[in-house]
């Protein structure tokens, strides 16, 4: 891939990032070229800007979900690369053609995932459910595995099109489409969950088990479950 094309991709992706910290991290990874950036190097860079390791991890997940970067595990060491410069041995998801990101196909797949979440009724809408429904869709032209579906779901969560929350009743992560776009799914009939705290939480992107910001210790969710 020539430098002209790389610069074009960089400028286009860079313009789509709203947060300055995300721009700094993405630029750092791009500048590493084929050498890649380790988790430690990413953490150390962002610490200079007052960003915690947990926040850096969330930024990396966001960039990966949007397919701006790729992560490769090498001897238990995580390395991050600009997608276009990732090692050729990397197994790219089905929405890549000849090593290039197919934006239209990826968009179609994300719409399929979002629709699957939106129309689900009286079921536990977790990753297993979404994967089973999407993989059995007769219109699907490529084979998706669970990791592929998870990447698509993460992209929707990062974009704010889908909300991820920890279901205390089912002990798993579940998903829903925000109320303004129509809420369906497990126990969401009648708009009962339209006041779910996660939908308004500014830390939703950092909320995950073991991160220090998680639903089981969230005061707002506990109050909400008690009807307060």
C-alpha positions in Angstrom: 0.0 0.0 0.0 1.5 3.3 -1.1 2.0 6.4 1.2 -0.6 8.4 -0.7 -3.4 5.8 0.0 -2.2 5.5 3.6 -2.4 9.3 4.1 -5.8 9.4 2.6 -7.1 6.7 5.0 -5.4 8.4 7.9 -7.0 11.8 7.2 -10.4 10.2 6.6 -10.3 8.2 9.9 -8.8 11.0 11.9 -11.6 13.4 10.9 -14.2 10.9 12.2 -12.7 10.9 15.7 -14.2 13.5 18.0 -12.2 13.0 21.2 -8.7 14.5 21.2 -7.3 11.6 23.3 -8.6 9.1 20.6 -6.9 11.2 17.9 -3.6 11.2 19.8 -3.7 7.5 20.4 -4.6 6.7 16.8 -1.9 9.0 15.4 0.6 7.3 17.7 -0.3 3.9 16.4 -0.2 5.0 12.8 3.2 6.6 13.2 4.6 3.2 14.5 3.9 1.9 11.0 4.6 -1.9 10.8 6.4 -2.0 14.1 3.1 -1.6 16.0 2.4 -0.3 19.5 2.4 -2.4 22.6 -0.2 -2.1 25.4 2.5 -0.7 27.7 3.6 2.0 25.2 -0.1 3.0 24.6 -0.6 3.3 28.4 2.5 5.3 29.0 1.7 7.7 26.2 -1.8 8.4 27.4 -0.7 8.8 31.0 1.2 11.9 29.9 -2.2 13.4 29.1 -3.9 12.3 32.3 -5.6 9.3 30.8 -5.8 6.2 33.0 -5.0 2.7 31.7 -8.7 1.7 31.9 -9.6 4.7 29.8 -6.8 3.9 27.3 -8.1 0.3 27.0 -11.6 1.7 26.3 -10.1 4.0 23.5 -8.3 1.0 22.0 -11.5 -1.0 22.0 -13.3 1.8 20.3 -10.7 2.2 17.6 -10.7 -1.6 17.0 -14.5 -1.7 16.9 -14.4 1.0 14.2 -11.8 -1.0 12.3 -9.2 1.8 12.5 -6.7 -0.4 14.2 -6.1 -4.2 14.6 -4.7 -6.0 17.6 -2.3 -9.0 17.3 -1.3 -11.2 20.2 2.3 -12.4 20.0 3.6 -14.5 22.8 1.0 -13.1 25.2 2.0 -9.6 24.2 -0.7 -7.4 22.6 0.4 -5.2 19.7 -1.7 -2.6 17.9 -1.4 -1.6 14.3 -3.1 0.7 11.8 -5.5 -1.8 10.1 -3.9 -1.2 6.7 -0.4 -1.9 8.2 -1.3 -5.0 10.3 0.8 -8.2 9.6 -0.5 -10.0 6.6 -0.9 -13.2 8.7 -3.6 -11.5 10.6 -7.0 -13.1 10.0 -9.2 -10.2 8.9 -13.0 -10.3 9.3 -15.3 -11.1 6.4 -16.0 -7.4 5.6 -12.4 -7.0 4.4 -11.8 -7.8 0.7 -8.2 -8.4 -0.4 -7.0 -6.7 2.8 -9.2 -3.6 2.3 -12.1 -2.5 4.5 -15.5 -2.8 2.7 -17.4 0.1 4.3 -20.7 -0.7 2.6 -20.7 -4.4 3.5 -19.7 -3.6 7.1 -22.5 -1.1 7.3 -25.0 -3.7 6.0 -23.8 -6.2 8.6 -24.1 -3.7 11.4 -27.6 -2.8 10.3 -28.4 -6.5 10.4 -27.1 -6.9 13.9 -28.9 -3.7 15.1 -32.2 -5.0 13.6 -31.7 -8.3 15.3 -31.4 -6.6 18.7 -34.2 -4.2 17.9 -36.9 -6.7 17.0 -36.0 -9.4 19.6 -38.9 -10.0 22.0 -39.1 -11.8 25.3 -35.6 -13.3 25.0 -32.3 -12.6 26.6 -30.5 -10.5 23.9 -26.9 -11.5 24.7 -24.0 -12.2 22.3 -25.0 -15.9 21.9 -28.5 -14.9 20.9 -27.3 -12.3 18.4 -24.7 -14.6 16.9 -27.2 -17.4 16.4 -29.8 -15.2 14.7 -27.3 -13.3 12.5 -25.4 -16.5 11.3 -28.7 -18.1 10.3 -29.9 -15.1 8.3 -30.5 -16.4 4.7 -29.3 -13.1 3.3 -25.9 -13.4 4.8 -23.3 -13.8 2.0 -20.3 -14.6 4.3 -19.6 -16.8 7.3 -19.4 -14.9 10.6 -18.0 -16.3 13.8 -18.8 -15.1 17.3 -15.8 -12.8 17.3 -16.9 -11.2 14.1 -20.4 -10.6 15.6 -18.9 -9.2 18.8 -16.8 -6.8 16.8 -19.9 -5.5 15.0 -21.8 -5.2 18.3 -18.9 -3.3 19.8 -18.9 -0.9 16.9 -22.6 -0.2 17.4 -22.1 0.3 21.1 -19.2 2.7 20.5 -21.3 4.6 18.0 -24.2 4.9 20.6 -26.6 2.9 18.3 -26.8 0.1 20.9 -26.6 0.1 24.6 -24.6 -2.7 26.5 -25.5 -3.5 30.1 -24.9 -6.2 32.6 -28.0 -8.3 33.3 -28.0 -9.1 37.0 -30.8 -11.6 36.5 -29.1 -13.6 33.7 -25.5 -12.8 34.8 -24.4 -11.8 31.3 -24.0 -8.7 29.1 -27.2 -7.9 27.2 -28.0 -5.3 24.5 -30.8 -3.0 23.5 -31.5 -0.2 21.1 -32.0 3.2 22.7 -35.6 4.3 23.5 -35.8 7.0 20.8 -35.2 4.3 18.2 -37.7 1.8 19.7 -36.9 -0.5 22.6 -37.5 -4.2 22.3 -35.9 -7.2 23.9 -35.9 -8.9 27.3 -38.5 -7.3 29.6 -38.5 -4.0 27.6 -42.1 -4.1 26.6 -44.2 -1.1 27.3 -41.1 1.1 27.5 -40.4 0.0 31.1 -36.7 0.3 30.6 -36.7 3.7 29.0 -35.2 5.1 32.1 -32.3 2.6 32.3 -29.4 4.6 33.8 -27.0 3.2 31.2 -28.7 5.1 28.4 -27.7 8.4 30.0 -24.4 7.4 31.5 -21.3 9.2 30.1 -19.1 6.4 31.3 -21.0 3.6 29.4 -18.0 3.1 27.2 -15.7 2.4 30.1 -18.2 0.1 32.0 -17.1 -3.5 32.0 -16.6 -6.3 34.5 -13.3 -5.8 36.5 -12.6 -2.3 35.2 -13.6 -0.5 38.4 -16.6 0.9 36.6 -19.2 -1.8 36.3 -22.9 -2.4 36.7 -22.7 -4.6 39.8 -21.2 -1.7 41.8 -23.2 1.1 40.1 -25.3 3.0 42.7 -27.6 4.3 40.0 -28.5 0.8 38.7 -29.1 -0.4 42.2 -31.4 2.5 42.8 -33.2 1.9 39.5 -33.7 -1.8 40.2 -35.3 -0.8 43.5 -37.6 1.6 41.7 -36.1 4.6 43.5 
